[in-house]
Amino acid sequence: MEQFTYTEQGATDRPYPETLEGGWPSGFTVMVKTREIPAEDPSAAFIALTEGILAWELHRGAGLTMQSDADRAAPGVKVTSGLGVGPVRLKAPCRVLWARDPQLDGAGRAVPGQRGGFGYGTLRGHPVKGEEGFYAELTADNRVLFSCSAYSVPANALFRLAAPVTRLGQRYILGRYMEAAGTLAAG
């Protein structure tokens, strides 16, 4: 199995109610963003959002192409996202480290106080080294949140020189994830 490009693996695996603030590996640039998603039916919105995250729909909704050896995120699954136009596309290979399905009660409703989603780490060929996590959260008081966390450093000298552009690209895609999450939660 292809090795990760960094050794500080697993810091995105933060089940509810663990905070996404602090506790990140040192030496990495960290980005964390959370958006509350208004929902008339928080259970249905949480389930739809979690399923969309796990089925790569969040990424597609953000404008990325996704190539994977599986239809859904699960530990060990390799996925390559792409950003660009036509053949001019930056590819970003990763492998899923952890994944969480929505936990349902006997009536098929989401149990409040949980996070679903997945986290993946970078493989050779990715422009950065690090990890990213995508979280749907149904709080104990039935609010729906979407969060994304990432910690990374440039993969090599070329990407270190391009770091300001890379960070702008990461912020742009992060904003697109926020928009896509709202669409997914709406069903």
Buried (B, 14 or more C-beta within 10 A) or exposed (E): EEEBBBEBBEBBBBEBEEEBEEEBBEEBBBBBBBBEBEBEBBBBBBBBBBBBBBBBBBBBBBBBBBEBEEEBBEEEBBBBBBBEEEEEEEBBBBBBBBBBBBBEEEEEBBEBBBBBBBBBBBBEBBBBBBBBBBBBBBBEEBBBBBBBBBBBBBBEEEBEEBBEEBBEBBEEBBEBBBEBBBBBBBE
